Amino acid sequence: MSDDELNEIFRVFGHAAFYAFTFESELAALAGTLHVMTHPYLSKAEIRQYDAMLRRRRTAGELIKEELKALTKEVPDWGKFLTQMTDVRNRLMHRFYEEQLPNLHSAAGRKFALKELKIMAVQLRNGGRTVKTLYLSLAKEHFAFDEKRFREHVENMVKRWID
């Protein structure tokens, strides 16, 4: 196998890994949004502390089992979707190279491995977008914002978070 062929596999794996990270980040944002909606009197410090805990200590699976439990109980299909996306993420991050190593020794096998990586990247990208769409729509509805007011609110929250 040439370095160029190997580099292509690494490049596509990097894309998929990036989307796995963004999927997990969107899960944390969804959990944070739901937490703020169900605990309306939290201080800025409490919100930051909860957000830091989500991002530091929770994996995708833990977020689903612990922080999003009420949501997945209410809408079983949503839980099924999140579990499937987490399985894709876990396969990519924990088993992909182990499963595909034998395939990397032939041109047909490398083509198959690249196809698998591209499929996982698309699944994870779309999974992250779907989660983001849900928490943005929940926040818009909860705060009764139109598009302009919602954007202003988000900008103000970002400013407060940075300060």
Secondary structure in CASP SS format (residue, H / E / C, confidence):
PFRMAT SS
TARGET T0000
AUTHOR 0000-0000-0000
METHOD secondary structure of the structure
MODEL  1
M C 1.00
S C 1.00
D H 1.00
D H 1.00
E H 1.00
L H 1.00
N H 1.00
E H 1.00
I H 1.00
F H 1.00
R H 1.00
V H 1.00
F H 1.00
G H 1.00
H H 1.00
A H 1.00
A H 1.00
F H 1.00
Y H 1.00
A H 1.00
F H 1.00
T H 1.00
F H 1.00
E H 1.00
S H 1.00
E H 1.00
L H 1.00
A H 1.00
A H 1.00
L H 1.00
A H 1.00
G H 1.00
T H 1.00
L H 1.00
H H 1.00
V H 1.00
M H 1.00
T H 1.00
H C 1.00
P C 1.00
Y C 1.00
L C 1.00
S C 1.00
K H 1.00
A H 1.00
E H 1.00
I H 1.00
R H 1.00
Q H 1.00
Y H 1.00
D H 1.00
A H 1.00
M H 1.00
L H 1.00
R H 1.00
R H 1.00
R H 1.00
R C 1.00
T C 1.00
A H 1.00
G H 1.00
E H 1.00
L H 1.00
I H 1.00
K H 1.00
E H 1.00
E H 1.00
L C 1.00
K H 1.00
A H 1.00
L H 1.00
T H 1.00
K H 1.00
E H 1.00
V C 1.00
P H 1.00
D H 1.00
W H 1.00
G H 1.00
K H 1.00
F H 1.00
L H 1.00
T H 1.00
Q H 1.00
M H 1.00
T H 1.00
D H 1.00
V H 1.00
R H 1.00
N H 1.00
R H 1.00
L H 1.00
M H 1.00
H H 1.00
R H 1.00
F H 1.00
Y H 1.00
E H 1.00
E H 1.00
Q H 1.00
L H 1.00
P H 1.00
N H 1.00
L H 1.00
H H 1.00
S C 1.00
A H 1.00
A H 1.00
G H 1.00
R H 1.00
K H 1.00
F H 1.00
A H 1.00
L H 1.00
K H 1.00
E H 1.00
L H 1.00
K H 1.00
I H 1.00
M H 1.00
A H 1.00
V H 1.00
Q H 1.00
L H 1.00
R H 1.00
N H 1.00
G H 1.00
G H 1.00
R H 1.00
T H 1.00
V H 1.00
K H 1.00
T H 1.00
L H 1.00
Y H 1.00
L H 1.00
S H 1.00
L H 1.00
A H 1.00
K H 1.00
E H 1.00
H H 1.00
F H 1.00
A C 1.00
F C 1.00
D C 1.00
E H 1.00
K H 1.00
R H 1.00
F H 1.00
R H 1.00
E H 1.00
H H 1.00
V H 1.00
E H 1.00
N H 1.00
M H 1.00
V H 1.00
K H 1.00
R H 1.00
W H 1.00
I H 1.00
D C 1.00
END
